[in-house]
C-alpha cells in the first residue's frame, strides 16, 4: 500500500528550507533527551518524523515550537540563525504547532474556538466588540475549504468527531499564517475514515505551500502522505529518506532499532 | 482538486427552534421563574404582585443579584469565590472607617473601598493561580480571614463594638449619596401618583416613592456582564479560561490575567453591595453578608452556570436572583411557614445542577 497514494507529493529536493535545526542536543540534568538531531522543513512538503515512544519526539517538537531551549545546536529560519525565547517567538516566525490536546474547548462553538485569543473586533473604545458575523463567515469558509460543512458556526466543538476537531485546529493554524505546521501524532487516536480525512487535510495544507511536520509512530500513515522521512531513535536522527527510497519494513526496523523487532516479527508472522 | 462534500449531513437532523432554545444556559432559570411566579399567583395574597409588592421582592433579589452576577462571571471563568459574603462585611468596615473615622467624602471613600476589595481579589486570584490549589480552598480560607479581620477591626475602631454607626449622618449631604442609597425616579413616581396611575397613601404620597437604586445597579450590571460575555473578545477569553485553562493558554489567551480580573470583579461587586447596604442602614456590622457566598453561587447555578466552569450566563444569574427574592419574600404573603425557604433553596439547587448536567451533555453531544 505504501508505494501508491492518491496524494500529490512535493518536489522535496528543490526549494530552500523554511526552518532548519542542526545538531540539536537537549539535556535534562543528566538525562540526554536529544543527542544530535538534524531536521529541516521545506515549503509545500510533508516531512515525517518517526520514532518509537521515548525516542525524543516530544522534546524535539517542543524545541522546534519554542517551548524548550536546546542545550546545544542551531536553529535557522530562512537561513538566518535564530533563538526562540518562547512559543510566541516561534509563532511569530510562522511555526504553528497542533498539540495532541488540540487546544480546543468542547463547550465552546467552533467559531469561538477558531478565534480563541485572536478575536476579530469592530468598533472602538468602550464599543470595541467581537465581530461575530465576520468571525462566523471566515470560520465556515475555512472549514469548507478543508472539506467540512458545519451545521452552523455556533455548533459546539464537543459535537465534532476527533478528525473534525483536528481539522479545525489545522485550519486555525493555517488561517493565522502558519508557514510550518507541526502536527503531533494527529492520527493516533482516530479511526480509519477519520485518519484518511486528516491525511487529506494535510495534503490540502501542503498544496498551499505550507511545510508540514508530521509526527507519528505509525509507518503506514506516514508513508501515505509523507515526502521525506526522518527516523528518531534514542535521541538521535538515523538519517532522512526520500519517498520511494525506503519501504515500510525498513522504516519500522529503523524506528525499533533493528534486530529485536525483526525477531519479534518472525514470531508474529509479519502482523506489525 | 476540491473534494465534494455534501452541504448537509444526512445523519444530522435539522434542529427545531425548541432544541436550539434548550441549549441556552439561561433557559432553566427562566423556566424556574415562570414556575415560581405561577406558584405564588395561586398561593399568595394578591398584594404580592402589586407595584409595592414587586419592589418588596425585587430589592433583596437585586442585593443578592449584584453578588450573583460577580459569582457567575467567576464561575464561567472556572473559579469559585467563597469569600464574597465576608467581603461584604469587610468592605463595609473599610467604607465605614473611611467615612466616619476619617471623614472622607464619598467621591474618595467609594473608590478607595472598591480598590481595597479589588486588592483582596488580586490576592485570592494570585494565590489560586500560583499555588495551583482549587480556588474553593483558597477562598474558604479568606471566608474566615476576612470575617475575623472585620470583627477585630470593628472592635478596634469602635472601642469594643462590632457595629459602626453614624454613616447616615456622615453621608446624608453628599452629592454622590443618591447614586448608592434610597430610590431613583422619585419625581416620576410622584407625577404618576398625582395622575392616579399608581397607588397612593391617603395623604397623596405614592406608596412606592421610586425604584430602589440597587435594582438599577442590578439591571445595569447584568446587562454589562452579558455584553462582555457575549460580545467582546474578553468574553471569549472568560469562556475559554473556564472551559480548559491549559488549552486556552496554548491558544494565546492570557488565562492568568483573565482569572485575576474576574476575582477582582467579584470582590468589587461584593464591595459595591456593602456600600449600598451600609449607606441604607446607616451602620456597618460584622455579620453583614453572612452566608451570602452560598446564596450567590446558588443563584448562579440556578442561572445555568456549570460548577466545572466554561458555561453559563449573567442573564441566568439575574433570573436566578429574582427567583430567590421572590421565594424569600413571597412566602410571607402565603400561609406557608417561612422556614420552608431553606428546604426550597436546597431543592432548587439540586434540580438546577441535574438540569444543567443534562444541558451540558446536549451541548457537547456526549452520550
Boltz contact constraints between the chains, C-beta under 6 A:
constraints:
  - contact:
      token1: [A, 101]
      token2: [B, 247]
      max_distance: 6.0
  - contact:
      token1: [A, 103]
      token2: [B, 247]
      max_distance: 6.0
  - contact:
      token1: [A, 103]
      token2: [B, 250]
      max_distance: 6.0
  - contact:
      token1: [A, 103]
      token2: [B, 251]
      max_distance: 6.0
  - contact:
      token1: [A, 105]
      token2: [B, 240]
      max_distance: 6.0
  - contact:
      token1: [A, 105]
      token2: [B, 243]
      max_distance: 6.0
  - contact:
      token1: [A, 105]
      token2: [B, 244]
      max_distance: 6.0
  - contact:
      token1: [A, 105]
      token2: [B, 247]
      max_distance: 6.0
  - contact:
      token1: [A, 106]
      token2: [B, 364]
      max_distance: 6.0
  - contact:
      token1: [A, 107]
      token2: [B, 243]
      max_distance: 6.0
  - contact:
      token1: [A, 107]
      token2: [B, 310]
      max_distance: 6.0
  - contact:
      token1: [A, 107]
      token2: [B, 311]
      max_distance: 6.0
  - contact:
      token1: [A, 108]
      token2: [B, 239]
      max_distance: 6.0
  - contact:
      token1: [A, 108]
      token2: [B, 243]
      max_distance: 6.0
  - contact:
      token1: [A, 112]
      token2: [B, 236]
      max_distance: 6.0
  - contact:
      token1: [A, 116]
      token2: [B, 240]
      max_distance: 6.0
  - contact:
      token1: [A, 116]
      token2: [B, 251]
      max_distance: 6.0
  - contact:
      token1: [A, 117]
      token2: [B, 251]
      max_distance: 6.0
  - contact:
      token1: [A, 117]
      token2: [B, 252]
      max_distance: 6.0
  - contact:
      token1: [A, 117]
      token2: [B, 253]
      max_distance: 6.0
  - contact:
      token1: [A, 119]
      token2: [B, 233]
      max_distance: 6.0
  - contact:
      token1: [A, 119]
      token2: [B, 236]
      max_distance: 6.0
  - contact:
      token1: [A, 129]
      token2: [B, 231]
      max_distance: 6.0
  - contact:
      token1: [A, 129]
      token2: [B, 232]
      max_distance: 6.0
  - contact:
      token1: [A, 130]
      token2: [B, 231]
      max_distance: 6.0
  - contact:
      token1: [A, 130]
      token2: [B, 232]
      max_distance: 6.0
  - contact:
      token1: [A, 130]
      token2: [B, 233]
      max_distance: 6.0
  - contact:
      token1: [A, 147]
      token2: [B, 3]
      max_distance: 6.0
  - contact:
      token1: [A, 147]
      token2: [B, 5]
      max_distance: 6.0
  - contact:
      token1: [A, 149]
      token2: [B, 5]
      max_distance: 6.0
  - contact:
      token1: [A, 149]
      token2: [B, 7]
      max_distance: 6.0
  - contact:
      token1: [A, 151]
      token2: [B, 12]
      max_distance: 6.0
  - contact:
      token1: [A, 156]
      token2: [B, 363]
      max_distance: 6.0
  - contact:
      token1: [A, 156]
      token2: [B, 364]
      max_distance: 6.0
  - contact:
      token1: [A, 158]
      token2: [B, 364]
      max_distance: 6.0
  - contact:
      token1: [A, 158]
      token2: [B, 365]
      max_distance: 6.0
  - contact:
      token1: [A, 159]
      token2: [B, 365]
      max_distance: 6.0
